[in-house]
Amino acid sequence: MKKLLLLSAATLFLFSCKGNKKDLSQFSWLQGKWEGTADDEQIAEQWQPINGNTMSGSGWAIAGQDTVFKEQMTIEQRGEDIFYIAMVAENGGPVDFKYTGEKNDSIVFENPQHDFPQRVVYFKQGAEKLYACIDGLIKGSYAKMEFSYTKAK
């Protein structure tokens, strides 16, 4: 199950700040390639701007020589709202998480109707570190997965 959820990258804090207006330029610190390890797997995410309304991302995990998880992500502005869209083969289609706020250097996306996760959080830890987590309920029990990354050189 961990691989299914690996880079859906949700909560460093148990919070949700409502009503903060953002545009995609304020998420530019996500740009670039981020690398880390989790459970003896090499994990990575890479983000790039597509245009003023869209950032494209991809995530993967490698165990030995095998790619054990892949995900395509998009952060997209739709009018006044911003969405994180996760595309994982196991979901059968894209899953939208709406931007709900920020605190310090973190950004939070939520979808309370999704099975798991219901939240995706990215937390900037200086210029070279990135923390991501996903959280929510699985069959009524709280679960959380955490991922630490370093900016690739």
C-alpha positions as CSV (number, residue, x, y, z in Angstrom):
1,M,0.0,0.0,0.0
2,K,2.9,2.3,0.7
3,K,4.0,2.2,-2.9
4,L,0.6,3.1,-4.1
5,L,0.6,6.2,-2.0
6,L,4.3,7.1,-2.1
7,L,4.4,10.4,-3.8
8,S,0.8,11.6,-3.7
9,A,2.6,13.3,-1.6
10,A,-0.1,14.9,3.8
11,T,0.4,16.5,7.0
12,L,3.2,17.9,8.9
13,F,0.7,19.7,11.0
14,L,-2.9,18.8,11.7
15,F,-4.3,21.9,10.3
16,S,-6.1,23.5,7.3
17,C,-6.0,27.2,6.7
18,K,-9.0,28.3,4.6
19,G,-9.4,31.2,2.2
20,N,-5.8,32.1,1.3
21,K,-5.7,33.3,-2.3
22,K,-2.6,32.0,-4.1
23,D,-1.2,31.8,-7.6
24,L,1.2,29.2,-8.9
25,S,4.2,31.5,-8.8
26,Q,4.2,31.2,-5.0
27,F,4.8,27.4,-5.3
28,S,7.9,27.9,-7.5
29,W,10.2,26.6,-4.6
30,L,9.0,23.1,-5.6
31,Q,10.7,23.3,-9.0
32,G,13.6,21.0,-9.7
33,K,14.5,17.4,-8.8
34,W,14.2,16.1,-5.2
35,E,15.8,12.8,-4.0
36,G,15.6,10.7,-0.9
37,T,15.2,7.2,0.5
38,A,12.3,5.4,2.1
39,D,12.2,1.8,3.2
40,D,15.4,0.9,1.2
41,E,14.0,2.5,-1.9
42,Q,15.4,5.5,-3.8
43,I,12.5,8.0,-4.1
44,A,12.4,11.2,-6.2
45,E,10.1,13.9,-7.4
46,Q,10.7,16.4,-10.2
47,W,8.7,19.5,-10.8
48,Q,8.7,22.1,-13.6
49,P,6.5,24.9,-14.7
50,I,4.5,24.4,-17.9
51,N,2.9,27.8,-18.1
52,G,1.6,30.4,-15.7
53,N,-1.3,28.1,-14.6
54,T,0.3,24.7,-14.5
55,M,3.2,22.9,-12.9
56,S,4.0,19.3,-13.9
57,G,5.5,16.8,-11.7
58,S,6.6,13.2,-11.7
59,G,7.5,10.9,-8.8
60,W,9.0,7.4,-8.6
61,A,10.5,4.9,-6.4
62,I,13.3,2.4,-7.3
63,A,14.2,-0.7,-5.4
64,G,17.5,-2.2,-6.7
65,Q,17.1,-2.0,-10.5
66,D,13.3,-2.0,-10.6
67,T,11.0,1.0,-10.7
68,V,8.3,0.0,-8.1
69,F,6.2,3.1,-8.2
70,K,5.4,5.9,-10.7
71,E,3.2,8.9,-10.4
72,Q,2.4,11.9,-12.5
73,M,1.3,15.0,-10.7
74,T,0.1,18.4,-11.7
75,I,-0.6,21.6,-9.8
76,E,-3.1,23.6,-11.7
77,Q,-4.8,26.9,-11.2
78,R,-8.5,26.9,-12.2
79,G,-9.9,30.3,-11.8
80,E,-9.5,31.3,-8.1
81,D,-8.8,27.7,-7.0
82,I,-5.6,25.7,-7.2
83,F,-5.5,21.9,-7.4
84,Y,-2.9,19.1,-6.9
85,I,-3.9,16.3,-9.3
86,A,-2.4,12.9,-8.7
87,M,-2.3,10.3,-11.5
88,V,-1.5,6.8,-10.3
89,A,-2.3,3.8,-12.3
90,E,-4.1,2.1,-9.4
91,N,-6.6,5.0,-9.1
92,G,-8.0,4.5,-12.6
93,G,-7.9,8.2,-13.3
94,P,-6.8,11.6,-11.9
95,V,-7.6,12.5,-8.3
96,D,-8.0,16.2,-7.4
97,F,-6.9,17.7,-4.1
98,K,-7.9,21.3,-3.6
99,Y,-5.4,23.8,-2.1
100,T,-6.7,24.7,1.3
101,G,-4.0,26.8,2.8
102,E,-0.5,27.2,4.1
103,K,1.4,27.7,7.3
104,N,4.9,28.9,7.4
105,D,6.6,27.2,4.4
106,S,4.1,24.5,3.9
107,I,1.2,24.1,1.4
108,V,-1.8,21.9,2.0
109,F,-4.1,20.1,-0.5
110,E,-7.2,18.2,0.5
111,N,-9.8,15.8,-0.8
112,P,-12.0,14.5,2.0
113,Q,-13.9,12.2,-0.3
114,H,-10.8,10.3,-1.5
115,D,-10.2,6.9,0.1
116,F,-6.6,7.6,1.0
117,P,-4.9,10.0,1.3
118,Q,-7.2,12.8,2.1
119,R,-4.4,15.4,2.5
120,V,-1.1,16.1,0.7
121,V,1.4,18.5,2.3
122,Y,4.7,19.9,1.1
123,F,6.9,21.6,3.6
124,K,10.0,23.6,2.5
125,Q,12.9,23.2,4.9
126,G,15.4,25.8,3.6
127,A,16.6,25.9,0.0
128,E,17.9,22.3,-0.1
129,K,15.4,20.2,1.9
130,L,11.7,19.2,1.2
131,Y,9.4,17.2,3.4
132,A,6.2,15.7,2.0
133,C,3.6,13.7,3.7
134,I,0.2,12.3,3.0
135,D,-2.4,11.4,5.6
136,G,-6.0,10.6,6.3
137,L,-8.2,7.7,7.3
138,I,-8.0,4.2,6.1
139,K,-11.1,2.2,7.1
140,G,-11.6,4.6,10.0
141,S,-8.0,4.6,11.3
142,Y,-5.6,7.5,10.9
143,A,-2.5,6.8,8.7
144,K,0.4,9.0,7.7
145,M,3.3,8.5,5.3
146,E,6.3,10.8,5.4
147,F,9.0,11.5,2.8
148,S,12.2,13.6,3.1
149,Y,14.0,14.9,0.1
150,T,17.2,16.8,-0.7
151,K,17.5,19.0,-3.8
152,A,19.4,17.1,-6.5
153,K,22.6,18.8,-7.7
